[in-house]
C-alpha cells in the first residue's frame, strides 16, 4: 500500500495503536522514493528504569529491522534546535513522541529521577520555539503523540494538569500540521488532510 507523504503530519493514538508503525512506514516510503532521501527519527524517551531501557532497546531493534536506513537522534528536550539543524528538503524527520517531550518539561527530574523544583517553567517558551521551527522546516516532519484525554478524569491535580497540557499541545500540533491521523487498532482515521 502506498502512503502519501504530507509536508507535516501529526499521528495520534493510544498506546500500541500503531502510531510509530505508521511513522516508520512513511519514513520507509520516503527513503524508497529517491536514493538521496534521508530519514531521521528524533527519540524523546529517556531510560529512567530497567523496564524502560529494555523497551527502548526493543524499539531500536525493531525499527532497525523495519527501516534500516533511518537514523536516530536522541533528544528529550530541545526539539526546536533539532528541527532547525536537521530539517532539509531531502530529509524526513519523525519526532517520537510529543507526549514524552512534554513530560520531560513538566516533570523535570535529576539523575536519581527525583522531581526538581519549578517544573515546566520554560515550557511555554519551548513549545513556541518548536512550533516556529515546524513552520520553518524545509522538509517533511511527522509528529507522533498520545491521545490520552478520552478516558476518565484523573483524580490527582498534577495528572489533570498534564492531560490538559497534552490536549493543548495536540491542538497546536494539529493546527500546525497539514495532515492529522488518529490511529486505532493499527488502522488510520484521517482527521485533517487527504490520505
Phi, psi and omega per residue, in radians:
X1 nan 2.280 3.136
X2 -1.561 2.250 3.090
X3 -1.785 2.492 3.055
X4 -1.550 2.490 -3.129
X5 -1.693 2.065 3.083
X6 -1.505 2.810 3.057
X7 -1.054 -0.633 3.079
X8 -2.641 2.437 -3.135
X9 -2.458 2.348 3.003
X10 -1.813 2.183 3.110
X11 -1.972 1.985 -3.137
X12 -1.945 2.764 3.046
X13 2.927 3.060 3.084
X14 -1.420 -3.141 3.117
X15 -1.099 2.357 3.138
X16 1.032 0.586 3.128
X17 -1.564 -0.206 -3.117
X18 1.872 0.210 -3.110
X19 -1.050 -0.954 -3.087
X20 -1.157 -0.634 3.100
X21 -1.065 -0.737 3.106
X22 -1.116 -0.774 3.127
X23 -1.060 -0.729 3.109
X24 -1.136 -0.686 3.112
X25 -1.114 -0.695 3.074
X26 -1.108 -0.744 3.123
X27 -1.113 -0.750 3.134
X28 -1.092 -0.727 3.122
X29 -1.152 -0.719 3.104
X30 -1.042 -0.803 -3.137
X31 -1.128 -0.651 -3.124
X32 -1.274 -0.368 -3.059
X33 -1.233 -0.491 -3.102
X34 -2.772 2.394 -3.099
X35 -1.130 -0.363 3.130
X36 -1.509 -0.146 -3.138
X37 -1.194 2.538 3.059
X38 -2.155 2.729 3.040
X39 -2.386 2.379 -3.116
X40 -2.254 2.159 3.031
X41 -1.651 2.181 3.054
X42 -1.758 1.883 -3.084
X43 -1.624 2.213 -3.113
X44 -1.747 -0.062 -3.105
X45 -1.289 2.561 3.004
X46 -2.199 2.476 -3.117
X47 -1.491 1.772 3.133
X48 -1.634 -0.220 3.115
X49 -2.690 3.066 -3.064
X50 -1.127 -0.709 3.133
X51 -1.058 -0.728 -3.135
X52 -1.208 -0.648 3.072
X53 -1.041 -0.768 3.126
X54 -1.151 -0.691 3.126
X55 -1.103 -0.789 3.130
X56 -1.094 -0.775 3.135
X57 -1.074 -0.711 3.124
X58 -1.134 -0.748 3.108
X59 -1.090 -0.741 3.137
X60 -1.083 -0.772 -3.138
X61 -1.137 -0.805 3.132
X62 -1.100 -0.747 -3.128
X63 -1.132 -0.725 3.129
X64 -1.080 -0.596 3.115
X65 -1.287 -0.680 -3.072
X66 -1.420 -0.673 -3.077
X67 -2.358 1.294 -3.013
X68 -1.077 -0.467 -3.110
X69 -1.504 -0.083 3.138
X70 -1.393 2.205 3.097
X71 -1.493 2.798 3.139
X72 -2.200 2.400 3.049
X73 -2.250 2.180 3.119
X74 -1.587 2.106 3.125
X75 -2.627 1.747 -3.098
X76 -1.427 -0.234 -3.005
X77 -2.142 -0.953 -2.910
X78 -1.693 1.222 -3.123
X79 -1.206 -0.558 3.123
X80 -1.066 -0.817 3.133
X81 -1.053 -0.771 -3.130
X82 -1.069 -0.790 3.123
X83 -1.074 -0.791 -3.124
X84 -1.123 -0.632 -3.106
X85 -1.393 -0.613 -2.941
X86 -1.916 -0.277 -3.121
X87 -1.241 2.348 3.119
X88 -2.655 2.759 -3.123
X89 -0.986 -0.482 -3.116
X90 -1.706 0.122 -3.045
X91 -2.118 2.120 3.029
X92 -1.616 2.246 3.123
X93 -1.927 2.264 3.047
X94 -1.923 2.153 3.051
X95 -1.802 2.031 -3.090
X96 -2.335 1.711 0.239
X97 -2.517 2.819 3.123
X98 -1.130 -0.572 -3.099
X99 -1.102 -0.802 3.119
X100 -1.210 -0.613 3.082
X101 -1.025 -0.838 3.098
X102 -1.060 -0.746 3.131
X103 -1.000 -0.768 -3.135
X104 -1.090 -0.600 -3.119
X105 -1.395 -0.657 -3.081
X106 -1.483 -0.469 -3.121
X107 -2.201 1.194 -3.092
X108 -1.224 2.425 -3.094
X109 -2.214 2.723 3.031
X110 -1.641 -2.970 -3.074
X111 -1.039 -0.519 -3.137
X112 -1.551 0.115 -3.126
X113 1.081 0.631 3.039
X114 -1.789 2.583 -3.053
X115 -1.170 2.331 3.068
X116 -1.494 2.892 3.076
X117 -1.315 2.710 3.057
X118 0.933 0.920 3.128
X119 -1.143 2.575 3.014
X120 1.332 0.120 -3.035
X121 -1.122 -0.507 -3.136
X122 -1.719 0.066 -3.018
X123 -1.037 -0.865 -3.123
X124 -1.009 -0.692 3.123
X125 -1.156 -0.721 3.133
X126 -1.130 -0.748 3.120
X127 -1.081 -0.756 3.132
X128 -1.080 -0.769 3.121
X129 -1.090 -0.720 -3.120
X130 -1.114 -0.827 -3.097
X131 -1.236 -0.469 3.014
X132 -1.185 -0.743 3.099
X133 -1.132 -0.651 3.080
X134 -1.018 -0.770 -3.118
X135 -1.103 -0.605 -3.096
X136 -1.508 -0.236 -3.037
X137 -1.043 2.151 -3.123
X138 -1.391 -0.266 -3.140
X139 -1.966 2.995 -3.141
X140 -1.178 2.517 -3.136
X141 -2.280 2.306 3.087
X142 -2.052 2.140 3.122
X143 -1.847 2.384 3.087
X144 -2.028 2.346 3.119
X145 -2.687 2.852 -3.136
X146 -1.632 2.479 2.973
X147 -1.793 1.805 -3.048
X148 -1.992 0.033 -3.065
X149 -1.563 0.232 -3.102
X150 -1.612 -0.140 -3.080
X151 -1.647 -2.789 3.135
X152 -1.234 2.751 3.116
X153 -1.303 2.178 -3.113
X154 -1.105 2.663 -3.121
X155 -1.357 -0.637 -3.046
X156 -1.405 2.510 -3.134
X157 -1.037 -0.814 -3.103
X158 -1.132 -0.686 3.133
X159 -1.190 -0.703 3.078
X160 -1.076 -0.717 3.122
X161 -1.119 -0.681 3.115
X162 -1.145 -0.799 3.128
X163 -1.048 -0.731 3.085
X164 -1.086 -0.817 -3.119
X165 -1.094 -0.719 3.132
X166 -1.155 -0.698 3.079
X167 -1.028 -0.703 3.116
X168 -1.205 -0.697 3.085
X169 -1.084 -0.776 3.122
X170 -1.067 -0.671 3.092
X171 -1.131 -0.759 3.108
X172 -1.078 -0.780 -3.140
X173 -1.108 -0.708 3.130
X174 -1.104 -0.685 3.099
X175 -1.173 -0.619 -3.083
X176 -1.355 -0.378 -3.031
X177 -1.694 2.567 3.097
X178 -1.226 -0.626 -3.129
X179 -2.270 2.495 3.041
X180 -2.229 2.211 -3.096
X181 -2.146 2.260 3.044
X182 -1.787 2.178 3.137
X183 -1.743 2.377 3.049
X184 -2.535 2.192 3.123
X185 0.936 0.624 3.112
X186 1.394 0.065 -3.097
X187 -1.952 2.404 -3.139
X188 -1.526 2.413 2.987
X189 -2.097 2.063 -3.064
X190 -1.509 2.028 -3.102
X191 -1.622 -0.445 -3.099
X192 -2.646 2.374 3.096
X193 1.463 2.776 -3.111
X194 -1.344 2.529 3.116
X195 -1.193 nan nan
